[in-house]
Amino acid sequence: MAKITGALEYHSSGRKGKIEVISSKPCLTSRDLSLAYSPGVAEPCLEIEKNPEDAYQYTAKGNLVAVVSNGTAVLGLGNIGALAGKPVMEGKGVLFKRFADIDVFDIELNSENPDEIIRACQLLEPTFGGINLEDIKAPECFYIEEELKKTMNIPVFHDDQHGTAIISSAALINALELIGKKIEEIRIVVNGAGASAIACANLAISLGVKRENLIMCDTKGVIYRGRTEGMNKYKERFAADTPLRTLEEAANGADVLFGLSSKGAFTPEMVRKMAANPIIFAMANPDPEITPEDARAVRGDVLIATGRSDYPNQVNNVLGFPFIFRGALDVRATTINEEMKKAAVFALAELAREECPDSVCRAYGNVKFSFGRDYIIPKPFDPRALLRVAPAIARAAMDSGVARQPIADMDKYVEQLESLQGKAKETMRLIINKAKSDPKRIVFPEGDNEKILRATQILIEEGIAKPILIGNRDKINAKMEELGLDLNGSAQIIDPSNCDQADEYAQELFSLRQRKGLTLTEARRILTRKSRTHFGCMMVRQGDADTLLSGIDTHYPETIRPALEVIGKQPGLSSVHGLYMMVFKKRIFLLADTTVCIEPTAEELAETAILAAEKAQMLDIDPTIAMLSFSNFGSVQHPQALKVKKATEIVKEKAPGLVIDGEMQSDTAVVTEILQKSFPFANLKEAANILIFPDLNSGNICYKLLHHLGGAEAIGPILMGMKKPVHVLQRGDDVDDIVNMAAIAVVDAQIS
């Protein structure tokens, strides 16, 4: 196996290895210690003694998996031993945590005796919610898993077997869909007779491949009835009644070649002799049985997948095991059965047929993925895999009777899974649900933009909004056809150059701007030919739309200016203001003004604070406001600090119910301990969730640094202070960003 530059440094730098144990409860005071250990710990112990199921309530058991290996079949390295395999098992733990928030202890057992491994796992059952067997050679791995499944009451899953089988089967279903062949009619050759090969063959048969149409080969050739050399009871199950004796003979006329063997095992000549539209899964790692280049050089109709990330159609087990265990743990399944494995297969196959999110495309160099010969399986970093596979596993466990804690509300369960992907997902799900309760008409002036169109389909399918697309009808329809979108007439398309309301809108715009140098003729030209944003804003003004979202193709001022000219700011306000929602793993902050007011007065700062509090309440966030400065409560007498102090007083006078204080430094605002110890007199008793900046410089710089260096997800800009809701997109926003901003715009329109 080739050395990867920096791999040793990656594993050895800083804290050694790749994992650590983090306490999930505080242990800072003597009281904490008495609760975490003696004497307080006795209480949950006694409860569990009375009812063993309470272990899932009072301990980490329900979210803890053991990755167990003896190091006898580690990756492509072979039998390198338990200790040498430990970096792989730690890595498996990292993937469990990263993709499904499952905690893992890696257990390396220094034994090649399968009965000792079985006994060790049985003894560990009180500790773990599930067992993931890993890198144990065949045929011992079959025996170990079989015995553990018989004797243990928690899920046991050998990922080398079933993970590969599940992912490759999902890919096979989609490959057959693309080439128009039926699974019960294909002839399949499996090259390899180890753990993954036998599991792939078993699952393929379970999905509909006829046993008589499957040939398995190993290093000795075809596994046929009557063969004695190199056989075991697991291979015997696939002994075929056939005159074929070599892989070359078996591949002749085959529809599918499954390779779970070694580099170069498939030759160009084999590929040449396969049936029309051959399917080849060359899954040997790191070097496949045949490369896509060599296979396609022989014939152009081949559909090929490998185990490598640098080729299309990567069969990667990370698409399976984290989400399979997530679903199994969440219903406290007693096993992972055939029904659950098949549910994972179909969930992954269906996911690959959906449009791929921009976030995934960006992770792969902005390559566009759409269902086809080079995209038959989802990408490993697709965040939707958790939301599709885990619920499918949970449902299958419930339907097949192995779930001890069935899920009553599957929609809520999906939302809980979404929250595992970060606070931003959880927050946006709440906002989206609120939008769906009363979807509003949202106008998109950039109606022919690809991202807008893709977001429109999601908004319609999810019931978040009622989109209105502005632009040339023929151009929009052509773009939708090119993208393979079918809005089914659910989105209204308005062409300003051919619209019954154009004259009415022109008269209204003329009346608004006639004393600002605008003629009626110019008003018509702006609305019908020059500025679709003006047209969209006029729709909102006249009540033909409820809100507007624009800016994906324009600069920020080019969207705000038409909004101010047509809709205007709320009466009594001196300005409009901009806000960003910054979402960290466990906390949310609203930052303002970050986009509009360059050098606000004290009155404008007060407006910003009050409007930000209103937005927080709209988003179901209880507002606590810090007015930021370089001064702490009068520590520096400077005009800038005094301005912030005055703004704080204005807010307290105008909105006495708000929790607000200032002027204060930023660390004082966000660190509860500083507030409580140094400034016990402050109205704020805990860290603020709304931060008001003294000028645009500080606000704009801060939110961008938090986003790019602090790891916060930035949602916005959210425009505040308009008569009717208008919101602005960033030029680099992706489809998910547009959907999120549309949901915010809808919620804003609900209360306007």
C-alpha positions as a printed Julia matrix, in Angstrom:
752×3 Matrix{Float64}:
   0.0     0.0     0.0
   1.4     3.4    -0.99
   2.47    5.76    1.8
   0.39    8.89    2.23
   2.41   12.03    2.96
   1.75   13.33    6.45
  -0.2    10.27    7.68
   2.22    9.51   10.53
   2.33   13.16   11.56
  -1.48   13.29   11.48
  -1.72   10.39   13.92
   1.15   11.45   16.22
   0.87   15.24   16.46
  -0.62   16.77   19.59
  -2.68   14.28   21.58
  -1.64   10.88   20.24
  -4.09    8.88   18.18
  -7.48   10.11   16.96
  -9.87    9.85   19.91
 -10.39   11.07   23.45
 -13.07   10.72   26.12
 -14.97   13.9    26.98
 -17.23   14.2    30.01
 -20.83   15.02   29.11
 -21.57   16.37   32.61
 -19.83   19.15   34.57
 -17.26   18.16   37.17
 -16.06   21.52   38.45
 -17.32   21.69   42.05
 -17.48   19.38   45.04
 -21.21   19.02   44.41
 -20.53   17.94   40.81
 -18.07   15.35   42.12
 -20.56   14.02   44.64
 -23.13   13.57   41.87
 -20.74   12.09   39.32
 -19.26    9.62   41.79
 -19.78    8.89   45.46
 -22.3     9.16   47.02
 -24.7    10.37   44.3
 -23.81    7.69   41.77
 -25.36    5.05   44.01
 -28.86    6.19   43.13
 -28.78    5.33   39.39
 -26.96    2.09   40.28
 -29.85    1.03   42.49
 -32.42    2.03   39.86
 -30.63   -0.07   37.23
 -30.44   -3.01   39.63
 -34.23   -2.86   39.95
 -34.81   -2.33   36.21
 -31.91   -3.12   33.82
 -33.58   -1.1    31.05
 -32.86    2.03   33.11
 -29.23    1.66   32.02
 -30.34    3.36   28.82
 -31.69    6.24   30.93
 -28.78    6.78   33.3
 -25.69    5.68   31.34
 -24.14    6.08   27.89
 -25.0     2.48   26.91
 -27.71    3.49   24.43
 -25.3     5.56   22.35
 -22.17    3.47   22.76
 -20.81    0.96   20.24
 -17.81   -1.36   20.56
 -15.64   -1.66   17.46
 -14.13   -5.11   17.99
 -11.26   -6.6    15.98
  -8.43   -9.09   16.28
  -6.48   -7.56   13.38
  -6.53  -10.63   11.17
  -7.84   -8.91    8.01
  -7.01   -5.22    8.29
  -7.84   -3.28    5.12
  -5.54   -4.58    2.38
  -2.75   -5.19    4.92
  -3.82   -8.69    5.93
  -3.15  -10.28    9.31
  -1.1    -7.55   11.01
  -2.35   -8.27   14.51
  -4.65   -6.59   17.01
  -2.26   -3.85   18.11
  -1.26   -2.81   14.58
  -4.94   -2.64   13.64
  -5.75   -0.17   16.44
  -5.35    2.99   14.26
  -8.03    1.61   11.93
 -10.4     0.9    14.81
  -9.87    4.38   16.22
 -10.61    5.73   12.75
 -13.83    3.75   12.7
 -14.77    5.45   15.95
 -14.11    8.86   14.42
 -16.48    8.04   11.54
 -19.22    6.85   13.89
 -18.98   10.14   15.78
 -18.6    12.39   12.74
 -21.49   11.0    10.73
 -24.0     9.82   13.37
 -22.86   11.2    16.77
 -22.36    7.68   18.12
 -19.69    7.19   20.8
 -17.25    4.32   20.35
 -14.69    2.36   22.34
 -12.33    0.41   20.12
 -11.6    -3.07   21.48
  -8.59   -4.88   20.04
  -8.53   -8.53   21.14
  -5.19  -10.33   21.03
  -6.59  -13.69   19.97
  -7.22  -15.66   16.8
  -9.44  -18.11   18.66
 -13.01  -17.32   17.54
 -14.51  -18.74   20.74
 -12.41  -16.37   22.84
 -13.61  -13.42   20.76
 -17.21  -14.58   21.12
 -16.85  -14.87   24.89
 -15.17  -11.46   25.17
 -18.04   -9.78   23.29
 -20.64  -11.57   25.39
 -18.97  -10.35   28.56
 -19.07   -6.78   27.24
 -22.82   -6.72   26.63
 -23.63   -4.69   29.79
 -21.35   -1.88   28.57
 -22.45   -1.4    24.97
 -25.59   -0.73   22.96
 -24.12   -2.5    19.91
 -21.11   -4.41   18.58
 -19.41   -3.56   15.28
 -17.11   -6.42   14.29
 -14.26   -5.24   12.12
 -11.35   -6.67   10.14
 -11.69  -10.29   11.27
 -10.74  -12.8     8.61
 -13.06  -15.34    7.01
 -14.35  -17.9     7.69
 -13.96  -17.2    11.44
 -15.87  -13.9    11.1
 -18.99  -15.75    9.92
 -18.96  -18.09   12.89
 -18.29  -15.26   15.36
 -21.16  -13.13   14.09
 -23.58  -16.05   13.9
 -22.9   -17.08   17.51
 -23.08  -13.55   18.85
 -26.39  -12.87   17.11
 -27.79  -16.04   18.66
 -26.66  -15.23   22.19
 -26.68  -11.44   22.54
 -29.61   -9.07   22.93
 -27.96   -6.05   21.26
 -27.19   -5.43   17.56
 -24.1    -7.2    16.23
 -22.91   -6.2    12.77
 -19.8    -7.25   10.86
 -19.26   -4.23    8.67
 -16.74   -5.87    6.35
 -19.52   -8.23    5.35
 -22.77   -6.34    5.46
 -21.58   -2.75    4.99
 -20.03   -3.52    1.64
 -23.02   -5.65    0.69
 -25.52   -2.89    1.49
 -23.71   -0.12   -0.36
 -22.94   -2.24   -3.43
 -26.5    -3.57   -3.56
 -27.89   -0.02   -3.55
 -25.55    0.78   -6.42
 -26.6    -2.4    -8.24
 -30.29   -1.52   -8.02
 -29.63    1.88   -9.56
 -27.28    0.51  -12.2
 -29.94   -1.97  -13.31
 -32.5     0.84  -13.39
 -30.27    2.84  -15.72
 -29.56    0.04  -18.17
 -33.08   -1.39  -18.1
 -32.39   -4.9   -16.77
 -34.38   -6.79  -14.13
 -32.58   -8.16  -11.11
 -34.24  -11.56  -11.37
 -32.96  -11.96  -14.94
 -29.31  -10.97  -14.61
 -26.35  -13.33  -14.44
 -23.84  -12.21  -11.81
 -20.28  -13.35  -11.1
 -18.77  -12.66   -7.67
 -14.99  -12.87   -7.61
 -13.84  -13.45   -4.04
 -15.18  -15.72   -1.34
 -14.27  -13.82    1.8
 -16.49  -11.98    4.25
 -17.61   -9.15    1.99
 -18.0   -11.32   -1.11
 -20.24  -13.86    0.6
 -22.31  -11.09    2.21
 -22.7    -9.35   -1.17
 -23.86  -12.61   -2.75
 -26.33  -13.32    0.06
 -27.86   -9.86   -0.07
 -28.08   -9.9    -3.88
 -30.05  -13.13   -3.67
 -32.25  -11.66   -0.93
 -32.99   -8.74   -3.28
 -34.03  -10.96   -6.19
 -30.98  -12.44   -7.94
 -31.72  -16.1    -8.69
 -29.28  -18.43   -6.97
 -28.8   -20.42  -10.18
 -27.75  -17.16  -11.93
 -24.92  -16.44   -9.47
 -21.41  -17.84   -9.83
 -18.8   -17.33   -7.1
 -15.08  -17.61   -7.73
 -12.04  -17.65   -5.45
  -8.31  -18.03   -6.05
  -8.92  -21.63   -7.14
 -11.54  -20.66   -9.73
 -15.27  -21.32   -9.83
 -16.86  -22.7    -6.68
 -18.77  -25.64   -8.13
 -20.69  -28.53   -6.68
 -18.34  -31.36   -5.78
 -15.22  -29.2    -5.4
 -13.17  -30.05   -2.32
 -10.05  -27.88   -2.56
 -10.14  -24.71   -0.44
 -13.74  -25.2     0.56
 -15.64  -24.45    3.78
 -19.29  -24.6     4.78
 -19.83  -20.94    3.84
 -18.46  -21.37    0.33
 -20.38  -24.62   -0.01
 -23.65  -22.67    0.04
 -22.63  -21.07   -3.27
 -21.37  -24.2    -4.99
 -22.96  -24.04   -8.44
 -24.05  -26.9   -10.66
 -22.01  -25.69  -13.65
 -19.32  -26.86  -16.07
 -17.55  -23.48  -15.72
 -14.19  -23.69  -13.96
 -12.43  -20.33  -14.37
 -13.26  -16.7   -13.79
 -12.68  -16.05  -17.5
 -15.27  -18.66  -18.43
 -17.77  -17.39  -15.86
 -17.42  -13.77  -17.04
 -18.35  -14.69  -20.61
 -21.85  -13.3   -21.17
 -22.25  -12.16  -17.55
 -24.33   -9.06  -16.84
 -22.54   -8.16  -13.6
 -19.04   -8.67  -12.22
 -18.61   -8.11   -8.48
 -14.94   -7.9    -7.54
 -13.96   -8.31   -3.91
 -10.58   -9.78   -4.57
  -7.34   -8.21   -5.8
  -5.74   -5.78   -8.22
  -5.96   -6.77  -11.88
  -8.28   -9.74  -11.37
 -10.56   -8.53  -14.21
  -8.91   -8.39  -17.61
  -9.94   -6.31  -20.63
 -10.76   -9.57  -22.42
 -13.28  -10.51  -19.71
 -14.94   -7.12  -20.05
 -15.09   -7.5   -23.83
 -16.98  -10.81  -23.52
 -19.6    -9.64  -20.99
 -23.23   -9.01  -21.98
 -24.45   -5.67  -23.35
 -24.29   -2.76  -20.89
 -22.1    -4.67  -18.45
 -21.98   -3.68  -14.79
 -18.6    -3.98  -13.05
 -18.06   -3.32   -9.37
 -14.28   -3.52   -8.92
 -14.13   -3.03   -5.15
 -10.62   -4.22   -4.25
  -8.72   -1.56   -2.28
  -6.54    0.34   -2.78
  -6.26   -0.94   -6.36
  -9.4    -2.22   -8.1
  -9.71   -5.42  -10.13
  -9.78   -3.19  -13.21
  -9.65    0.6   -13.47
 -12.49    2.55  -15.1
 -10.06    3.77  -17.77
  -9.07    0.23  -18.76
 -12.66   -1.01  -18.73
 -13.95    1.87  -20.85
 -11.07    1.5   -23.27
 -12.52   -1.91  -24.16
 -16.15   -0.84  -24.53
 -18.13    2.34  -24.05
 -21.27    0.8   -22.58
 -19.67   -0.37  -19.33
 -21.02    0.96  -16.02
 -18.34    0.71  -13.36
 -17.93    1.39   -9.64
 -14.87    1.02   -7.43
 -13.95    1.48   -3.79
 -11.83    4.53   -4.51
 -12.75    8.16   -3.92
 -10.89    9.39   -7.01
 -13.27    7.54   -9.34
 -17.03    7.97   -9.77
 -19.39    5.59   -7.94
 -17.35    4.94   -4.82
 -18.64    1.98   -2.78
 -17.81    3.35    0.66
 -19.0     1.68    3.86
 -19.28    5.02    5.65
 -22.57    5.42    3.78
 -23.91    2.55    5.86
 -22.64    1.6     9.29
 -23.01    4.95   11.16
 -26.62    5.36   10.07
 -27.5     1.69   10.43
 -26.35    1.71   14.04
 -28.01    5.1    14.62
 -31.41    3.71   13.65
 -30.85    0.43   15.49
 -29.76    2.14   18.72
 -32.6     4.63   18.65
 -35.24    1.89   18.73
 -33.09   -0.34   20.98
 -33.12   -3.09   18.37
 -32.1    -6.54   19.58
 -30.43   -7.33   16.25
 -29.76   -6.04   12.75
 -31.77   -8.36   10.54
 -32.28   -8.9     6.83
 -35.24   -6.53    6.71
 -33.15   -3.72    8.17
 -30.3    -4.32    5.74
 -32.67   -4.23    2.78
 -34.25   -1.04    4.12
 -30.8     0.59    4.09
 -30.25   -0.6     0.5
 -33.44    0.98   -0.8
 -32.96    4.2     1.2
 -29.5     4.72   -0.31
 -30.66    3.8    -3.81
 -33.51    6.31   -3.63
 -31.23    9.03   -2.24
 -28.93    8.78   -5.25
 -31.9     9.55   -7.51
 -32.56   12.84   -5.73
 -30.84   16.08   -6.69
 -27.43   16.37   -5.05
 -27.05   19.38   -2.68
 -24.6    22.16   -3.5
 -22.74   21.49   -0.24
 -21.85   18.01   -1.48
 -20.87   19.29   -4.92
 -18.56   21.85   -3.29
 -16.87   19.11   -1.26
 -15.94   17.43   -4.54
 -14.55   20.45   -6.37
 -17.91   21.9    -7.5
 -18.61   18.89   -9.72
 -22.33   18.58  -10.49
 -23.78   15.17   -9.67
 -27.01   13.85  -11.11
 -28.39   10.33  -11.3
 -26.67    8.53  -14.15
 -23.84    6.17  -15.03
 -21.29    8.18  -13.05
 -23.56    8.74  -10.06
 -25.44    5.64   -8.9
 -24.61    5.88   -5.21
 -24.66    8.92   -2.87
 -21.4    10.56   -1.9
 -20.02    9.74    1.56
 -20.33   13.36    2.76
 -23.98   13.7     1.76
 -25.65   14.93    4.98
 -29.0    13.51    3.87
 -27.78    9.92    4.31
 -28.33   10.11    8.07
 -31.86   11.46    7.55
 -32.78    8.7     5.08
 -31.0     5.57    6.29
 -31.45    5.81   10.08
 -35.27    6.24    9.85
 -35.45    3.42    7.3
 -33.56    1.15    9.71
 -35.76    2.21   12.62
 -38.96    1.53   10.64
 -37.74   -1.86    9.48
 -36.78   -2.81   13.04
 -40.25   -1.84   14.26
 -42.02   -3.61   11.38
 -39.99   -6.79   11.88
 -40.59   -6.87   15.64
 -37.03   -6.39   16.91
 -37.46   -2.84   18.28
 -37.78   -2.64   22.06
 -38.49    1.12   22.0
 -40.56    1.97   18.9
 -40.59    5.55   17.65
 -44.07    7.06   17.82
 -43.5    10.15   15.67
 -41.12    9.52   12.78
 -41.22   13.15   11.61
 -40.0    14.32   15.0
 -37.34   11.62   14.91
 -36.02   12.98   11.61
 -35.88   16.44   13.18
 -33.89   15.01   16.1
 -31.46   13.44   13.64
 -31.14   16.76   11.87
 -30.2    18.4    15.15
 -27.27   15.96   15.44
 -25.79   17.68   12.4
 -25.49   20.93   14.33
 -27.47   23.72   15.95
 -27.96   25.39   12.56
 -29.91   22.4    11.24
 -32.05   22.28   14.37
 -32.73   26.01   14.28
 -33.59   26.07   10.6
 -35.88   23.07   10.99
 -37.89   25.01   13.59
 -38.09   28.01   11.25
 -39.04   25.82    8.28
 -41.79   24.13   10.29
 -43.14   27.55   11.23
 -43.07   28.6     7.56
 -44.88   25.42    6.51
 -47.71   26.17    8.93
 -48.76   29.13    6.75
 -46.78   29.32    3.48
 -46.7    32.75    1.85
 -46.18   34.04   -1.7
 -42.49   34.76   -2.2
 -41.28   36.52   -5.33
 -37.88   35.76   -6.86
 -36.79   38.49   -9.32
 -33.98   36.19  -10.55
 -36.45   33.55  -11.67
 -34.23   32.1   -14.4
 -31.26   31.49  -12.1
 -30.38   27.81  -11.75
 -30.04   27.88   -7.95
 -33.31   29.78   -7.58
 -35.1    27.19   -9.71
 -33.67   24.29   -7.75
 -34.58   25.98   -4.47
 -38.08   26.64   -5.85
 -38.65   22.93   -6.33
 -37.66   22.25   -2.71
 -39.89   25.06   -1.44
 -42.84   23.59   -3.33
 -42.18   19.97   -2.38
 -41.68   20.85    1.3
 -44.67   23.22    1.37
 -42.52   26.06    2.73
 -43.62   28.82    0.34
 -45.58   29.67   -2.79
 -42.87   30.81   -5.22
 -43.35   33.44   -7.92
 -40.63   33.51  -10.58
 -39.95   36.7   -12.52
 -38.34   36.44  -15.93
 -38.84   35.36  -19.52
 -41.27   32.44  -19.47
 -39.6    30.55  -22.33
 -36.17   31.0   -20.8
 -37.36   29.78  -17.39
 -39.12   26.75  -18.87
 -36.05   25.89  -20.97
 -33.84   26.14  -17.9
 -36.16   23.88  -15.91
 -36.12   21.3   -18.69
 -32.32   21.48  -18.84
 -32.12   20.9   -15.08
 -34.72   18.13  -15.15
 -37.06   20.04  -12.86
 -40.8    19.61  -12.89
 -42.6    22.27  -10.89
 -45.91   20.88  -12.13
 -47.39   24.36  -12.53
 -46.97   25.05   -8.8
 -44.78   28.12   -9.33
 -46.25   31.23  -10.9
 -44.1    32.69  -13.71
 -44.43   36.38  -14.52
 -42.74   38.07  -17.46
 -42.6    41.85  -16.75
 -42.53   42.64  -20.48
 -45.89   40.91  -20.94
 -47.83   41.45  -17.74
 -51.31   42.91  -17.23
 -50.2    44.69  -14.05
 -47.22   46.46  -15.69
 -49.11   49.71  -16.36
 -50.58   49.79  -12.86
 -47.12   49.21  -11.36
 -45.59   51.9   -13.58
 -48.19   54.46  -12.47
 -47.5    53.62   -8.84
 -43.75   53.84   -9.26
 -44.17   57.16  -11.08
 -46.26   58.56   -8.24
 -43.62   57.47   -5.74
 -40.63   58.87   -7.64
 -42.0    61.69   -9.81
 -40.43   64.34   -7.6
 -37.12   62.48   -7.62
 -36.5    62.85  -11.34
 -38.47   59.86  -12.64
 -40.84   60.11  -15.61
 -43.7    57.72  -16.37
 -41.86   56.46  -19.45
 -38.76   55.76  -17.38
 -40.89   54.03  -14.74
 -42.29   51.67  -17.4
 -38.78   50.97  -18.74
 -37.39   50.21  -15.29
 -40.2    47.78  -14.49
 -40.48   45.99  -17.83
 -36.91   45.96  -19.1
 -34.34   47.2   -16.62
 -34.95   45.97  -13.06
 -36.85   42.83  -12.13
 -36.11   43.65   -8.49
 -38.13   46.87   -8.84
 -40.94   44.81  -10.4
 -40.85   42.25   -7.58
 -40.84   44.94   -4.92
 -43.86   46.53   -6.6
 -45.66   43.18   -6.42
 -45.04   43.12   -2.67
 -46.11   46.77   -2.3
 -49.35   46.17   -4.21
 -50.19   43.0    -2.3
 -49.62   40.61   -5.22
 -46.82   38.91   -3.27
 -46.11   38.67    0.46
 -42.31   38.88    0.48
 -39.29   39.11   -1.82
 -35.92   37.38   -1.92
 -33.25   38.59   -4.32
 -29.53   39.19   -4.74
 -28.04   35.91   -6.01
 -26.92   37.66   -9.23
 -26.44   41.21   -7.93
 -24.53   43.18   -5.34
 -26.16   43.89   -1.98
 -26.9    47.6    -2.62
 -28.58   46.75   -5.96
 -31.25   44.82   -4.04
 -31.69   47.2    -1.12
 -32.0    50.33   -3.28
 -35.13   49.19   -5.2
 -36.64   47.94   -1.94
 -36.17   51.32   -0.29
 -37.48   53.19   -3.34
 -40.61   51.04   -3.75
 -41.45   49.65   -0.3
 -39.6    51.95    2.05
 -38.73   51.71    5.7
 -41.21   51.47    8.54
 -42.73   54.78    9.68
 -40.8    56.4    12.49
 -37.52   54.62   11.77
 -34.42   56.52   10.77
 -32.98   53.64    8.76
 -33.21   49.98    7.84
 -30.76   47.58    9.47
 -29.04   44.27    8.71
 -28.71   41.22   10.96
 -26.85   37.92   10.75
 -27.68   34.79   12.71
 -24.42   33.08   13.71
 -24.96   29.44   14.61
 -22.37   27.54   16.6
 -22.58   23.91   17.69
 -24.48   24.71   20.88
 -25.23   28.45   20.76
 -26.87   31.03   18.52
 -26.02   34.72   18.38
 -27.78   37.47   16.46
 -25.35   40.16   15.27
 -26.42   43.65   14.11
 -25.94   45.93   12.32
 -23.64   43.97   10.03
 -24.63   45.18    6.56
 -26.34   48.6     6.36
 -25.62   51.44    8.81
 -22.01   52.59    8.49
 -21.76   55.09   11.36
 -25.04   54.82   13.3
 -26.18   57.43   15.77
 -27.27   56.46   19.27
 -30.88   56.56   18.04
 -30.05   54.24   15.15
 -28.23   51.83   17.47
 -31.32   51.75   19.67
 -33.47   50.99   16.61
 -31.11   48.17   15.66
 -31.39   46.63   19.13
 -35.19   46.8    19.26
 -35.6    45.42   15.75
 -33.11   42.61   16.47
 -35.11   41.66   19.56
 -38.27   41.5    17.44
 -36.52   39.24   14.95
 -35.3    37.0    17.77
 -38.85   36.63   19.07
 -40.02   35.86   15.53
 -37.47   33.02   15.5
 -38.58   31.8    18.96
 -35.4    33.06   20.61
 -35.79   34.83   23.96
 -33.75   38.03   23.39
 -30.99   39.2    25.73
 -29.06   42.15   24.33
 -25.52   43.42   24.81
 -24.58   46.86   23.47
 -20.91   46.44   22.54
 -18.06   48.88   22.98
 -14.4    48.99   24.01
 -15.63   50.28   27.39
 -17.19   48.38   30.3
 -19.95   50.39   32.01
 -18.15   53.74   31.96
 -14.57   52.47   32.27
 -13.57   54.71   29.34
 -15.01   58.18   28.82
 -14.97   58.54   25.05
 -17.59   59.82   22.58
 -17.89   56.38   20.94
 -18.49   54.67   24.27
 -20.89   57.4    25.39
 -22.87   56.91   22.17
 -23.4    53.24   23.01
 -24.33   54.1    26.59
 -26.92   56.59   25.33
 -28.33   54.03   22.89
 -28.75   51.58   25.78
 -30.71   54.16   27.75
 -32.95   54.87   24.74
 -33.8    51.16   24.4
 -34.58   50.85   28.1
 -36.93   53.81   27.79
 -38.65   52.68   24.56
 -38.79   48.95   25.33
 -38.58   48.57   29.1
 -39.43   44.86   28.9
 -36.23   43.94   27.07
 -33.24   42.46   28.88
 -30.43   44.76   27.75
 -27.3    46.37   29.08
 -24.21   48.23   27.97
 -21.89   49.69   27.09
 -19.76   46.55   27.52
 -16.82   44.77   25.98
 -17.46   41.7    23.84
 -16.01   39.15   26.29
 -18.16   40.58   29.06
 -21.19   40.13   26.81
 -20.64   36.45   26.05
 -18.94   35.05   29.18
 -21.43   34.56   32.02
 -18.69   34.27   34.64
 -17.35   37.75   33.83
 -20.81   39.28   34.12
 -21.62   37.59   37.4
 -18.28   38.12   39.12
 -17.2    41.53   37.86
 -20.52   43.22   37.07
 -23.21   41.77   39.38
 -25.25   44.96   38.95
 -25.75   44.36   35.21
 -29.23   43.65   33.88
 -27.7    40.76   31.98
 -27.16   37.82   34.32
 -26.06   35.38   31.62
 -24.34   35.66   28.26
 -26.28   37.73   25.74
 -27.62   36.21   22.51
 -27.97   39.53   20.63
 -24.83   41.58   20.06
 -25.23   45.16   18.82
 -22.09   46.66   17.32
 -21.18   50.36   17.54
 -20.55   50.66   13.79
 -20.59   48.7    10.54
 -16.83   48.19   10.58
 -16.9    46.13   13.76
 -20.11   44.26   12.95
 -19.14   43.29    9.43
 -15.61   42.25   10.4
 -16.83   40.21   13.37
 -19.46   38.14   11.58
 -17.08   37.26    8.74
 -14.31   36.22   11.13
 -16.73   34.14   13.2
 -17.92   32.45   10.03
 -14.56   31.73    8.43
 -12.3    31.28   11.47
 -14.72   30.52   14.29
 -16.65   27.83   12.47
 -20.05   29.49   12.88
 -22.69   29.04   10.2
 -23.84   32.46    9.02
 -27.53   32.76    8.15
 -28.46   36.07    6.57
 -28.37   38.91    5.88
 -31.8    39.44    7.43
 -33.1    42.92    6.58
 -34.93   44.74    9.38
 -37.11   47.83    9.4
 -38.85   47.55    6.01
 -42.58   48.27    5.7
 -43.01   44.84    4.14
 -40.59   41.92    4.32
 -37.74   41.96    1.82
 -34.61   39.86    2.21
 -31.3    39.69    0.44
 -29.25   36.75   -0.8
 -25.47   36.65   -1.01
 -23.91   36.08   -4.41
 -22.21   32.88   -3.21
 -25.3    31.35   -1.57
 -26.12   27.75   -2.45
 -29.53   26.12   -2.77
 -29.77   25.29    0.95
 -28.99   28.92    1.83
 -31.78   30.1    -0.48
 -34.26   27.67    1.06
 -33.27   28.81    4.57
 -33.62   32.49    3.69
 -36.94   31.81    1.97
 -38.23   30.17    5.16
 -37.13   33.21    7.19
 -38.84   35.52    4.68
 -42.06   33.51    4.94
 -42.03   33.61    8.74
 -41.37   37.36    8.54
 -44.35   37.73    6.2
 -46.58   35.74    8.56
 -46.31   38.41   11.22
 -46.13   41.49    8.96
